[in-house]
Amino acid sequence: MARMLRCDVAIIGAGTAGLAAERAARANGASTLLIDPYFNGTTCATVGCMPSKLLIAASHAAHAARSADHFGIRVPEIEIDGKAVMQRVRDERDRFARLTRESIADIPDRIRMRARAKFIAANSLELDDGRQIEARRVIIATGSRPFVPDQFSALGKCLLTNENIFDLEDLPARLAVIGSGPIGLELAQAMARLGVRVMLFDQNDRLGGIRCDKVHAALKEIIAADLTLKLGVELEASTTDDGARLSWSGASSGQAEFDHVLVATGRPPNLESLDLSAAGIALDDDGVPVHDRNTMQCGDSSIFLAGDVANDLPLLHEASQDGAIAGRNAVAFPASMQADRFPHFSITFTSPPVARIGQSEEDGVITGTADFGDQGRARVEGRNEGVLTLYAAAPDGKLIGADLCTPASEHLAHMLTWAIQQGQTASQLLERPFYHPTIEEGLKQALRTICAATPIDLPQDQDRGVPSGA
């Protein structure tokens, strides 16, 4: 007879969302069981945020060395040691992953279940070691995995995803990147700046999910300066003796050979092994449980979602908030507490970074745009490129969104997201102090445009009328 375990809340998956959910449930007095087959650490630490930023940091160093001549500084020939670059990526990644595993190990042994789980009823789980769990509530936090379209699945050892690219011992000479979302853009540009010959392919003609045409045009020009773009194309792939051959057609046509092909075409949720049919919950057209994002509850059931498995905003800060909401509401069930969610906020760490916040002009709003091509501080630093567009609502110019591709846009994006979350207007932001000379001053042009389009008077900022480049 299978051994039966009982708890208030069972959490399937020990990534960022699952860990946050378990922590929240236990902090609110629930008995918990955390189920994961590996307990290897979070996606961010092992195959996502941190190793990618390590590779990007190396690319920044290479680009800075190449660009030093702009300032009258002569740097001898740049030599990139690909093996050393990748060794540092792995060493630091392994450190981040180890620290994450150590924090997981602090969770009491009785709570951690090293196993795979599937539903046998709405409140019952079966583990692959034969044990069963009867839980008053269940939180699904199983994360996501790379999606590899059929035409690339037979590429064998030259096929890369974000889950194995950081294990390369050396930088490739020729790399194809499929997909121009955040992962594709970041890694394509980083590899190109490290001396790899990169071609970036996408069947669509839009990069990075940017909504504003002006911001997108700036991003496209920046990316195209580092690598070859092939947008609006369909691909066929085959293997060669030492790599892969890609043929493309559509907006352009041709073929080329590569040492590796990085497929960055999205990360669908990990749901197949859960046997959701036994859970008795409704699924959407993608097979994801229908849930309320403000409670993370699936219908009126005692099952909750958290993190990338929810298939909406695959971002660490969202996963962490998902987990906290799901853990708290699982304990409160059948009561339900609505959470105030963050404004949508994502950053792609290209150079310059790309950020997308909140709503866009499709919602019929006022817009203000700032071009950083001649922005004072950006020009001083030799990185005067990019555009940002702010979106605001009439009649008072309350900020509701932004698209950015500018120097320091990861910092500007935080400021703007906080302002949006607080319901601030363009006028209120202009009344704040802007130190001179800073990148932040580049916001003023867009803010003033929004103010001029509303019935609210422009604030009497001290430097109104000063040239933007000053």
C-alpha positions in Angstrom: 0.0 0.0 0.0 1.3 3.4 -1.0 2.6 5.6 1.9 0.2 8.5 2.4 1.5 12.0 3.4 -0.8 14.8 4.4 -0.3 18.6 4.5 -2.2 21.8 4.2 -0.5 23.0 1.1 1.6 21.0 -1.4 3.7 23.0 -3.8 4.9 21.3 -7.1 8.1 22.9 -8.2 11.0 24.6 -6.3 11.9 27.5 -8.6 11.5 31.1 -7.7 7.7 30.9 -7.6 7.5 27.6 -5.7 10.0 28.8 -3.1 8.1 32.0 -2.6 4.8 30.1 -2.4 6.1 27.6 0.2 7.6 30.4 2.2 4.3 32.4 2.2 2.2 29.4 3.1 4.4 28.3 6.0 4.7 31.8 7.3 0.9 31.9 7.5 0.8 28.8 9.6 0.3 26.1 7.0 2.0 22.7 7.0 3.7 22.4 3.6 5.4 19.9 1.3 7.6 21.1 -1.5 8.0 18.7 -4.4 10.8 18.9 -7.0 12.8 16.1 -8.8 16.1 18.0 -8.6 16.2 21.0 -6.3 19.0 22.3 -8.5 18.2 26.0 -8.1 16.1 28.5 -9.9 15.9 29.0 -13.7 17.3 32.5 -13.1 20.5 31.3 -11.4 21.2 28.2 -13.5 20.1 28.9 -17.1 18.6 32.4 -17.3 19.2 35.8 -15.8 22.6 35.3 -14.2 24.6 33.3 -16.8 23.2 35.5 -19.6 24.2 38.6 -17.8 27.7 37.2 -17.3 28.1 36.7 -21.0 26.6 40.2 -21.7 29.1 41.7 -19.2 32.0 40.1 -21.1 30.6 41.6 -24.3 30.4 45.0 -22.7 34.1 44.8 -21.9 35.0 43.9 -25.4 32.8 46.6 -26.9 34.3 49.2 -24.5 37.8 48.3 -25.6 36.9 48.5 -29.2 35.2 51.9 -28.7 38.0 53.5 -26.7 39.4 55.2 -29.8 36.4 57.5 -29.8 37.8 59.1 -26.7 41.3 59.4 -28.0 42.4 56.3 -26.1 44.4 53.8 -28.2 43.9 50.2 -27.3 46.2 47.7 -29.0 44.7 44.8 -30.8 41.8 43.2 -28.9 42.1 39.5 -28.3 39.1 37.6 -27.0 39.9 34.3 -25.2 36.6 32.5 -25.8 37.5 29.6 -23.4 38.3 32.1 -20.6 35.0 34.0 -21.3 33.0 30.8 -21.1 34.9 29.5 -18.1 34.1 32.7 -16.1 30.4 32.4 -17.2 30.3 28.8 -15.8 32.3 29.5 -12.7 30.1 32.5 -11.6 26.9 30.7 -12.7 27.8 27.7 -10.6 28.4 30.0 -7.7 25.0 31.6 -8.0 23.4 28.2 -8.4 25.2 26.9 -5.4 24.0 29.7 -3.2 20.5 29.1 -4.4 20.7 25.4 -3.5 22.1 26.3 -0.1 19.1 28.5 0.6 16.8 25.6 -0.5 18.7 23.3 1.8 17.7 25.5 4.7 14.1 24.3 4.2 13.5 21.5 6.7 14.1 18.0 5.3 10.6 16.9 6.2 9.2 19.5 3.8 11.4 18.7 0.7 10.2 15.8 -1.4 12.7 14.9 -4.2 10.2 13.4 -6.7 7.9 14.1 -9.6 4.2 14.6 -8.9 0.9 14.1 -10.8 -2.7 14.6 -9.8 -4.9 11.6 -9.0 -7.7 13.9 -7.7 -8.1 17.6 -7.1 -6.5 17.3 -3.7 -4.4 14.2 -4.1 -1.0 13.7 -5.7 1.0 10.7 -6.6 4.8 10.8 -6.6 7.0 8.8 -8.9 8.5 6.9 -5.9 5.0 5.5 -5.0 4.2 7.9 -2.2 0.9 9.8 -2.3 0.1 13.2 -0.8 -3.3 14.4 0.4 -3.2 18.2 0.4 -6.0 20.6 1.3 -4.6 22.9 -1.4 -2.1 22.5 -4.2 0.1 25.1 -5.9 1.5 24.4 -9.3 4.8 26.1 -9.9 6.5 23.8 -12.4 8.1 26.5 -14.5 8.8 26.3 -18.3 11.1 24.7 -20.8 12.6 25.8 -24.1 10.4 25.2 -27.2 12.2 23.7 -30.2 10.2 23.8 -33.5 10.2 20.5 -35.4 12.5 21.8 -38.2 15.4 22.2 -35.7 14.8 19.1 -33.5 17.1 16.9 -35.5 20.2 19.2 -35.4 21.8 17.2 -32.6 24.8 18.5 -30.9 24.9 21.8 -32.7 21.4 22.7 -31.4 21.5 25.1 -28.5 18.9 26.6 -26.1 19.3 28.8 -23.1 19.6 25.6 -21.1 22.9 24.4 -22.7 24.5 27.4 -24.4 26.4 28.4 -21.3 28.0 25.0 -21.1 30.0 25.7 -24.4 33.7 25.4 -23.7 34.5 28.0 -26.3 32.8 30.7 -28.3 31.6 29.5 -31.7 32.9 31.1 -34.9 29.4 31.1 -36.5 26.1 31.2 -34.7 22.5 31.3 -35.9 19.9 32.7 -33.5 16.3 31.8 -34.1 13.9 34.2 -32.4 14.1 37.9 -31.6 12.5 37.9 -28.2 14.5 38.8 -25.0 16.7 35.7 -25.0 17.5 35.8 -28.7 18.3 39.5 -28.7 20.4 39.4 -25.6 22.5 36.4 -26.6 22.8 37.3 -30.3 24.2 40.8 -29.6 26.5 39.6 -26.8 28.0 36.8 -29.0 28.4 39.3 -31.9 30.3 41.8 -29.7 32.5 38.9 -28.5 33.6 38.3 -32.1 31.1 35.6 -33.2 29.6 35.9 -36.7 25.9 36.0 -35.8 22.8 35.9 -37.9 19.5 36.5 -36.2 16.3 35.1 -37.8 12.6 35.6 -37.0 9.5 34.9 -39.0 8.1 38.2 -37.8 9.4 41.7 -38.5 9.2 43.0 -35.0 12.1 42.9 -32.5 11.7 42.5 -28.7 7.9 43.1 -28.5 8.5 46.9 -28.9 5.2 48.7 -29.6 6.3 52.1 -30.7 7.5 52.4 -34.3 10.2 55.0 -33.5 11.6 53.0 -30.6 11.6 49.8 -32.7 13.4 51.6 -35.6 16.1 52.7 -33.2 16.5 49.2 -31.8 16.6 47.6 -35.2 19.4 50.0 -36.3 21.4 49.3 -33.2 21.1 45.5 -33.4 21.9 45.6 -37.2 25.1 47.4 -36.4 26.4 44.3 -34.6 25.0 41.4 -36.5 23.0 40.3 -39.6 19.2 40.5 -39.3 16.9 38.3 -41.3 13.3 39.2 -40.4 10.1 38.0 -42.0 11.6 34.7 -43.1 10.7 31.0 -42.9 13.6 28.5 -42.2 14.6 25.0 -43.1 17.5 23.3 -41.3 19.8 20.4 -42.0 23.0 19.0 -40.5 26.4 19.2 -42.0 29.7 17.4 -41.1 30.6 20.1 -38.6 27.4 22.0 -37.9 24.1 23.0 -39.5 22.9 24.6 -42.7 20.0 27.0 -42.7 17.9 28.0 -45.7 15.5 30.9 -45.5 12.8 32.4 -47.7 10.3 35.2 -47.4 11.3 38.8 -47.0 14.8 37.6 -48.2 16.2 34.3 -49.2 19.5 32.5 -49.0 21.4 29.9 -47.1 24.4 29.7 -44.7 26.3 27.3 -42.5 26.8 27.6 -38.8 28.7 25.9 -36.0 25.7 26.1 -33.7 22.0 27.1 -33.9 20.5 28.8 -30.8 16.8 28.3 -30.7 15.1 31.0 -28.7 11.5 30.6 -29.8 9.8 30.8 -26.4 9.4 28.7 -23.2 6.0 26.9 -22.8 4.9 25.8 -19.4 5.8 22.4 -17.9 2.4 20.8 -17.5 2.3 17.5 -19.4 3.4 15.2 -16.6 0.9 16.6 -14.1 -2.2 14.7 -15.5 -4.4 17.8 -15.1 -7.4 15.9 -16.3 -7.5 14.3 -12.8 -7.5 17.7 -11.2 -10.9 18.7 -12.6 -10.0 22.2 -13.5 -10.6 24.2 -16.7 -7.8 24.7 -19.2 -7.4 27.3 -21.8 -6.6 26.7 -25.5 -2.9 26.3 -24.6 -3.6 23.7 -22.0 -2.9 26.2 -19.1 -5.2 26.1 -16.1 -7.6 29.1 -16.3 -6.8 31.3 -13.3 -7.4 34.7 -11.8 -4.1 36.6 -12.0 -5.0 38.7 -8.9 -5.5 35.6 -6.7 -3.6 32.9 -8.8 -6.6 30.6 -8.1 -7.8 28.2 -10.7 -11.6 28.8 -11.0 -13.2 28.2 -7.6 -10.9 25.2 -6.9 -8.3 24.7 -4.2 -5.6 24.7 -6.9 -3.4 27.7 -7.6 -0.7 28.6 -10.1 2.6 30.5 -9.7 5.4 31.6 -11.9 6.3 30.8 -15.5 3.8 27.9 -15.6 1.0 30.5 -15.7 2.2 31.4 -19.2 1.6 35.2 -19.0 4.6 37.2 -17.6 7.7 34.9 -17.3 9.7 37.4 -15.2 11.4 36.7 -11.9 9.8 39.6 -10.0 6.4 38.4 -11.3 7.1 34.8 -10.3 8.1 35.9 -6.8 4.9 37.9 -6.4 2.8 35.1 -7.9 4.3 32.7 -5.3 3.6 35.0 -2.4 0.0 35.6 -3.6 -0.7 31.9 -4.3 0.9 30.8 -0.9 -1.2 33.3 1.0 -4.4 32.5 -0.8 -3.9 28.8 -0.5 -3.8 29.2 3.3 -6.8 31.5 3.2 -8.9 29.3 1.0 -11.9 29.3 0.5 -11.5 33.0 1.2 -9.8 34.9 -1.5 -7.7 38.1 -1.3 -7.2 40.2 -4.4 -3.6 41.4 -4.9 -2.5 44.7 -6.4 -0.3 43.5 -9.2 2.7 45.4 -10.5 2.4 47.3 -13.8 3.8 45.1 -16.6 7.5 45.7 -16.6 10.1 43.9 -18.7 13.7 44.6 -19.6 15.8 43.1 -22.4 19.5 43.6 -21.6 20.8 44.5 -25.0 23.1 47.5 -25.3 21.4 49.8 -24.9 18.7 47.9 -22.9 15.1 47.7 -24.1 12.2 48.1 -21.7 8.5 47.8 -22.1 6.1 49.1 -19.4 2.4 49.1 -18.9 0.0 50.2 -21.7 0.7 51.7 -25.1 -0.8 54.1 -27.6 -3.1 51.4 -28.8 -5.2 52.3 -25.8 -5.9 55.7 -27.3 -3.5 57.8 -25.2 -1.2 60.8 -25.4 2.4 60.1 -26.3 5.7 61.9 -25.8 8.9 60.8 -27.4 12.5 61.7 -26.7 15.5 61.0 -29.0 18.8 60.4 -27.3 20.9 61.0 -30.4 22.0 64.3 -29.0 21.2 64.0 -25.3 23.9 65.8 -23.2 25.2 63.1 -20.8 24.7 60.3 -23.4 26.9 62.3 -25.9 29.5 62.9 -23.2 29.8 59.1 -22.7 29.7 58.3 -26.4 26.5 56.3 -26.2 24.1 58.9 -27.6 21.6 56.6 -29.4 18.1 55.3 -28.9 14.6 56.6 -28.4 11.9 56.4 -25.7 8.2 56.9 -25.9 5.9 57.6 -22.9 2.2 56.9 -22.9 -0.2 58.9 -20.7 -3.9 59.2 -20.2 -6.1 62.3 -20.8 -7.1 64.7 -19.4 -4.4 65.0 -16.7 -1.4 63.2 -18.4 -1.2 60.3 -15.9 1.6 58.0 -17.0 0.4 54.5 -18.0 3.2 53.0 -20.0 6.5 53.4 -21.9 8.7 51.8 -24.6 12.5 52.5 -24.2 15.7 51.7 -26.0 18.1 54.3 -24.5 21.3 54.5 -22.5 20.6 53.4 -18.9 17.0 52.5 -19.8 17.0 49.8 -17.1 17.3 52.6 -14.6 14.9 54.9 -16.3 12.4 52.1 -16.6 12.4 51.5 -12.9 11.7 55.2 -12.2 8.9 55.2 -14.7 7.4 52.0 -13.5 7.3 53.3 -9.9 5.7 56.5 -11.2 3.1 54.6 -13.1 2.3 52.4 -10.0 1.9 55.5 -7.9 -0.5 57.1 -10.5 1.8 60.1 -11.2 1.3 62.5 -14.0 3.9 63.8 -16.5 3.5 67.2 -14.8 4.3 65.8 -11.4 7.5 64.1 -12.7 8.6 67.4 -14.3 8.3 69.0 -10.9 10.9 66.6 -9.4 14.6 67.6 -9.4 16.7 66.5 -12.4 20.4 66.7 -11.7 22.6 68.0 -14.5 24.1 66.5 -16.5 22.4 63.1 -16.3 20.7 60.5 -18.5 17.5 61.1 -16.5 17.3 64.6 -18.0 16.4 62.9 -21.3 13.0 62.2 -20.0 12.1 65.9 -20.0 11.4 66.2 -23.7 8.8 63.4 -23.7 7.3 64.6 -20.4 6.9 68.2 -21.8 5.2 66.9 -24.9 2.6 65.1 -22.8 2.1 68.1 -20.6 1.5 70.3 -23.7 -1.1 67.9 -25.0 -3.2 68.1 -21.8 -5.2 71.1 -20.3 -2.8 71.1 -17.4 -0.2 74.0 -17.4 3.4 73.1 -17.9 5.2 73.2 -14.5 7.7 76.0 -14.1 10.8 73.8 -14.3 13.8 75.9 -14.0 15.6 75.0 -17.2 12.6 75.0 -19.6 13.9 76.3 -22.9 17.5 75.1 -22.4 18.7 73.2 -25.4 18.2 69.4 -24.9 21.9 68.7 -25.5 23.0 71.1 -22.8 
